[in-house]
Amino acid sequence: MAQQSDIREAVRQHYAEEATRFAARTSGCCGTSTSCCGTSPASGEGDEESFGAALYGEEAEGVPQAAVGASRGCGVPTAVADLHPGEVVLDLGSGAGADVLISARRVLPGGRAIGLDMTAEMLELARKNAADAGVDNVEFLEGYLEEIPLPDASIDVVLSNCVINLAADKGVVLREAARVLRPSGRFAVTDIVADTDLDEATRADMKQWAGCLAGALTEAEYRAALSDAGFVDVEVIETHRSDERAFAAIVKARKPL
């Protein structure tokens, strides 16, 4: 098994390149320089209908296309999170900020949305998208999912869109999510879930980590990890096949009183 530092750096580098490539395309350099026109999805193996902007539909109304277009998620967590005015929302691995900006509008008045990402290039893109959208109840933090830089019991809802599978130690990430959630706080993410027969060669392939496959838990493993972190009312609902060896799913749970 690859070391956590190796996995983290491979993922960081992959998504930094994606952010740089997307920023270059949206700034108009494509058409004048072929060096900035890469279009492959960060998911690696998934097609355009399984990952990214095509999944949002009306959910992204009012959000800059630059934020939604840069999404490489496998679902739309805001569609299942049942957000309410006044709530504080945390998006783990917030990327270009699409889910943060959608959440920010849902929790008005009085609420706010926080994005956490380890990639400086993605954070720069997200902050620009928030400014362009004129949304001011948002905050983007640099940090790791395994070390969330927020106090205990400060969040009402934790979201994530196809990112938890990228972490080397999902158990630590889920325990951190439980730590920052208030009692009865909600965990509502979309993620890749592996079939039970995913082979060890794939799990050891660093490129497959960045491609949202090698690090994916099976459904039984995901349920057990959430329970071990202290969550209850766990649900794992398949939405579509993302690969012949894995599927995209809505994963929901709750922190008990």
N, C-alpha and C positions, 0 to 999 in steps of 0.2 A: 504494500500500500504506500502511495506517495505520502511524503511528509506534509503537514498542514501548511508550512511556510511555502513549499513548492506549489501546492494547489492554489493558495491564496494569490501568489504572484502570477501564476498562469492565468487565473481568472481576471485579476486586475489588469494585466497587460492586454488581454483579449478585449475587454470592455472599454479600456482607454482608447484602443485603436478604433473601436466601433464609434465612440463618441467623436473622436477627431475626424473620422471619415464622414459621419453624418453632418457635423458642423461645417465641413468643407463643402459638402453638396448643397446645403441650405444657404451658404453664403454666396453661391453662384459661381464657384470655381469650376464646376463640371461644365464641360463644353469648351473650356479653354485649356484644361490640363487633365490628361487621363490618369494622373497619379492620385487623384482625390475622388475617384468615381466608383469606388468599390460598393457593391450592393448586396453582398451576401449577408443573410441574417445572422445575428450573434448566436442564435440557437444552434447553428451549424448544420444539423441534419433535417430540421423541420422545414416544411414549405410555408409559403406566405399565408395560407389559410389556417395553419395550425399555430402560428406565432405572430405577435405584433399587432399592428394597427388594424388589420382586417377584423379582429375580434371585437373591437369597441363599439362600432355602430353608433347609435344615438347616445350611448353612455358618455361619449367624449364631447358632446355638444358644448360649445363655449370655451373649449380648451384649445390652445394654439396647435395647429397641425404639426409644428416643429416638435412639440412634446409627444404627441401621439405617434407621429411617424417614426420617431426614434425608439419606440417601445419594442422590446424583444420578448415580452412576456407571453405566457401560455394561456392567459385568461384575463378576466376583468374582476379583480377582487372587490372593487367598489360596488359592483352590481349585486353582491351577495352579503355585504357587510352591514346593511340596514343602519346607515349612519343617521345621526340625529343632531339638530342644532345644539351648540354648546359643548359638543364632545371634542376631545383631543385625540387625534389619530396619528399613529406612527407607521410609516411605510418602510419596511426593511429592504434595502437594496433598491433605492428609489429611482436610480437611473436618470433619465431625462426629465422626470417629474410629472408624467401624465397622471398617475394615480393620486399623487399628492394634490395636484391642482383640481382634479375632480372632487376629492375629499374636502378640500378647503371650501368649495362652494356649498357642499352638502351640510357642513357643520355650522354655517352662519345662521343666525347671529351668535356670537360669543365663543365659537369653537375655533380650533386651529389645527393645522396639519403639519407634520414634521416628516422630512425625508432623511434617511440615513444611508450613506453610500461611502465606500472606501476609495472610489475612483475620482481623483481631482477633476479629470476631464468631464466626467458625467455631472459632477456637482456644478461646474461652470456652466454647462449647457442647461441644467435644471434652473439655476438662478436666473439666467437670461430668459428662459421660457416663462418663469413666474413674473418677471418684470414686464415682459411683453403682454402678458395676460392681465396685468394690473391687479394681481392678487397679492394682498399684503398680510394675510393671516397664515403665512407659510414660513417655514424655516428649514434649511437644509444643513445637515451636520455631516462632517467627515468622521468616519469611524468604522469599526468592525461589528458585524452581527453578534460575534461572540463576546463583545465588550461594549454594550450599548451605553453611550454617554448621557444617560438620563437617570433621575432618581427613582427609587422604588415607588410603586403605586402611583405613577404620574400620568398614565395613559389609559384611555377608555377602550380603544380599538387598535389592534395590531394587524396591519395588512402586509402582504408581500406578493409579488407577482413573478413566480418562476425563479426565485433567487435562493431560497433556503437549501435547495438541492445542491447549490454550488459550494456550500460551506463544508469544510472537512469534518467538523464535529457537529452534527445536527442537534445532538442532545444538549450541548452547551447553548446553542442558539435558542432552542425552545425554552430552556430554563431562564435565559435572559429575558425572553418575551414575557414569560410568566412573572418575572420579578418586576418589570416596569408596569405591568397591567394592574389596574385597581381591582379590588374584589368585584366579582361578576363581570370583569372586563372581557372583551370578546377577541378571539383570534380567528381571522377570516382571510385565508390566503388561497392563491392558486399556485400549483406546483406540479412538477413531474413526478410520477410514481412509477417505480420499476416493476416489471413482471417478475415473478419469483424465479424465473430461469435465466436472468441476466448473468452472462458469463463473467468470470474473473478477469479475462483478458481485457474486456471492455472497461471494467471497473478500474483497471490499472493504467488505462490510457489517459494521459494528461489532457489531450485534445478533447476527449469525451467528457472530461469534467467541465471545461468551459462550454461544451455543447449541451449541458443540462441532462446528461444521461448517466455517466459513470458514478456520480455521487448520489443518484436518486435512491430513496428508500422504497422498499416494498410497502404495500398497504399495511400489512401486519406490523412492520417495523415502525412506520409512521405513527400508527395508533399507540404502540407501546411507548415510543419516545414522548409523545404528548402526555400520556398518562404518567410516565415517570417524572415529567416536568411539573406535574400537579394539575393538569387540565382535566376537565370532565366534559361530558356531552360531545364526544368526538364524532365527527362525521367525515367520511371520505367519499366524494361523489365523482365518478368519472364523467368527464365532459366530452373528450375526443381522444383518439389515438394520436400521439405525437411521434411515435416511432414504432417499428414492429416489435420492439422490446419494452415499450413503456407507454403510459398514457398521461394526459393532462387531467388534473382533478381540482375540484374545490375541496379545501380542507378547513373545517370549522371546529372550534372548541370554545370552552369558556373557563375562566378562572373562577373557582368557587368562592363563596363568601367565607 
